[in-house]
Amino acid sequence: MNTTPFSGCLSRLLFALALLVLGACRSIEMVEPLQVMSFNVRVPVAADGPDRWELRRDLLVETIRGARPDVIGTQELVAGQGAYIVAHLPEYAWFGTGRRGAAGDASDEYMGVFWRRDTLRLLDSGDFWLSDTPEVAGSISWDHLYPRLVTWGLFERIADGRRFRLFNTHLPYRDEDGAARLRGAELILQRLAALPDAGPVILVGDFNDVPDSDVHRALLRTLDDAWLQASRREGPAATFHAFTGQSERRIDWVLSRGLRAIRARTLTDNSAGRYPSDHFPVLVDFDWPESPL
């Protein structure tokens, strides 16, 4: 069969376009979302009565198991809670430092970071305190009642080598701590600006402040709020509910740079009106940049 030069060129062009489309489809299929959770787990307090840790810990484990996040930033975690979680979810490991910097203090609070060992590899980690002396463990400034810190980790996804940094914090809670919260946020931004590369960054935590506050506006100068960015949102916007299930304020945030939030959820899992914590956890699906760093 005879073909004209034009038909031959057209065939080659269509073949080349088909290869490009196929390659793009394969690239899209290979890049799975990154799932990130922020969860204030509430320290064990006997005075919580029916909401005390021993009566809600299994529901908390089931909440995490059902969501299966790749990485979790927790607040108000004590070491015994961390041990219980990984004992019942052995696919996870965790790290952190007590906020007073004392090793082995079972009563101290951690900014515990959990990660799925089958999806992520921990490459590096560390802490800094929200004070005038960030490298001094347990340091307190700015009229804080307690030491406040940031725990961070550098992770690599096992499947494709993509890397990101997670920063996890808990800012002070009193009304009069507004200036301290802002100074803490500014210190975090300084640390992010000093990172050795421009790779993806995620900041999670209980910020004890509300959207459009000074703290929120400061952080959004360089970070995106996943709840606002995501095209798909599920659950109530507010996260603190004091074990009532009726949330009042959106104080738990997931912020990012270099990633795009495509779905954000607050998880309201409960059993007969009993909740795993006095905060709803926030779960975000992030889309990755086009190529690994």
N, C-alpha and C positions, 0 to 999 in steps of 0.2 A: 504494500500500500504506500503510495506517495504522500508525503506531508510537506507543507509549505514551511519556509523559515519562520513565518509568524506563528504557526501552530506549534512548532518545536519550542520556540521561546516561551510561548504561553504555558506549555506543559512544564517547562523547567521552573517558571515563576510560581505556578501553582504548587509544584512539589516543594519548592523552598518555603512557601508560605505555610504549607502543611507541617513541615518540620518545625518552623518557628512556633506555631500554635501548639503542637505536641509538646515541645520543650517547655513552653510556658505552663501548660496544664500539669506536666510532671512536677515543675517547680512549685506550683501552688499546692499540689497534693502532698508534697514532702514537708512543707512547712506547717507543722501543727501549732496551734495556739499554746501559749504559756499560761498556765493557771496559777494565780497568786491569791493567797488569802491573808487578811488581817483579822486577828481574833484576840480580843481582850478576854482571857479565860477566867478572870476573877480569882483572886487568891483564896485559899481555904480559910473560911471564917466560921467558927462554930455558931456564932450568933445568927448566921443565915438560916438556921433551923432547917426547914424542909428543902431549902435551896443550897444547903451546904455541899461541899465538894463530893463527899462520899455518896451522896444521893443523886448527883448529876454527872459524875465522871463518865459513866458508860454512855450516856446520851451525847456527851461531848465527843467521845471517841467515835460514835456512830455518825455524828454530824460530819466529822472529818472524813471518815471512811466513805460516806455517800458522795461527798464532793470531790475527793481524790485530787486536791491541789498539788501542783509540783512543789511549791514552796509556801511556807506559812510563817508570817511574823506574828508572834504572840506577845501580849503584854500581861503583866501581873502574874507571870508564871513563877512558881517555886519549883525547886529541883524534884521534889516528890511527884508533882504533877507531870513534869517532863518525862520522868521515868515510867510513870503509869501509861502515858500516851504511847511511847515507843514500845512498851511491853505488849500492848494490845494492837499496835499498828507497826509490826516489825519491818515493814517496807520503808519506814521513816527513820531518820536519825536527827539529832538536834545538837545545837551548841549555844553557848551564851556565857555571860559573866554576871555574877551578882552585882547589883547596883552599888553596893558598898565596897566591892572589889575583893571581898574576903572569900577565899576558896573554902568550899565545903560548908558554908552557912546554909543550913536547910530552910531557914525562915526568910532568907533574902529573896527579893524579886529579880527576875531575869527578863530581858528582852529576848526570849528564846526563839531561835530560828530553826524550823523543821524543814527537811527536804526529803523528797522521794529518791532513794538510792538507786532505783531502777531507771530514772529519767535524768537525774542531775548528778554532777560531780562537783564537790566543794574544792575549790582551788586555793582560797585564802579567806581569812576572816579576821575580825578585830573589833575593838570598841573605842569609843571616846566619850568623855563626859561633857554634859552641857553645863559648862562652868568657865571661869576665867583660866583654868588650868586643865584643858581637855584630856591631857595624857595622864593626869594624876587620878588613879582609881579611887572612887568614892568621893571625889571633890564636890563641894557645894558652893554655889555663888548665887547672887541675884535674889536673895531672900527665899530660896527654895526651902521647904521643910525637909525634903529627902534628896539624896543624890539622884540625878537624872542622866541617862546615857543613851547612846546609840550603839546598837550592835549591827555589824554589817558582814556580808559574805559575798565573795566573788564566785559565781557558779558557771559551769560549762554544761551544756546539754549533751548527753552521751550520744544521741542519735545523729547530730550534725555539727557538733563543735561550736554552736552559737553560745556566746557568753553574755552575762549581765551581772549587775551588782544590785543587791538588795540591802536597804538600810531600814532599820526597825527601831522605833522610839516610842516614848510615852511622856508627854509633856505634863507639867503640874496642873492641878485641878481647881484650885481656889479662884474665886472671882478676882481677888487682888493679885493673882499671878499673871495677869495679862502681859505686863512688860517682860517678865521672865520667859513666858512662852515665845514672845517675839524674838528675844535675844537668842533663845535656843534655835528657833527657825533660821535666824540669820547665820548662826554658827554652822548649822547643817548645810546651808547654801554655800558657805565658804568652803566647806569640805568637798562638796560636789564639784565646785568650780576648780578645785586643785587636783582632781583626779588625773591620772596619767594618760587617759585616752577619752574619747568622746562616745564610748560604748553605752548601751542601754542601762538606765538606772531606774530603780523602783524604790520609792520611799513609802513605807506603811507605818501605821501607828494609831494610837489613841492620842489625839491632839488636844482633847479637852477644850475645844473651841469650835466655832460654827463657821460654815461657809460665809464668805464676805467679811470675815473678821480681819484684823491686821495680819494675823499669822497666815491665814488662808491666802490673802492677797500677796503677801511677801513670797510665799512658796510658789504661787502660780506665775510669778515673774519668769521662772525658768522651767517649771514643771506643769504637767497637765493633770487635772483631776479626773480620774477614770469614771467616776459617776456622771460627771458632766460631759465627758468626751464620748462615752459609749453610745452607740445608736440603739442598743437594746438594754433596757433596765428592768429589773424584776425585784419585787419586794419593796418594803417601805424605804424611803430615803434616809430617815432617821435611824440611828443604830443603838443608842442607849435606852434601855427600857426597864432597868431595875427589877428584873425578874417578873415583870407584869405582862410582857408581850406587847405593851403599848409604848412604842418608842417616842422619844421626845426631841432628841437633838442628833444631828449628823456630826458626830465628833470623831468617828473612825474613818480614816481616809486612806485611799490607795492612789498615790501620785506617781507620775513616771516621766521619763525623758527618753526619746529614741525608740519608743514602742507606741502602739496605738491600741487603746482599749476598744474592744468590739462588743463586749457583753459585761455588764456589772450587775451583781446580785447581792442582796442581803438575805441571809438564810435564817428562816424563822422556825427551824425544826424544834419540835417540842413533844412531850409525852404527857397527855392529859393536863396541859397547861403548865407543866414544869419545863424549864428551859436549861440548856447546857451552860449558860452564862447570863450575866446581867447586860451584856452587849450582844447584838446580832453580829455574827461574823460577816465580813465583806469578801466576796469572791469575784475576781475579775479575770476574764479571758483577754490576753494580749496577743495582737498580731505582731509578728517580728518584722524587722527591716528586710529588704529584699535579699540581702546576702549576709552570711556570718562575718563577724569582725575578724 
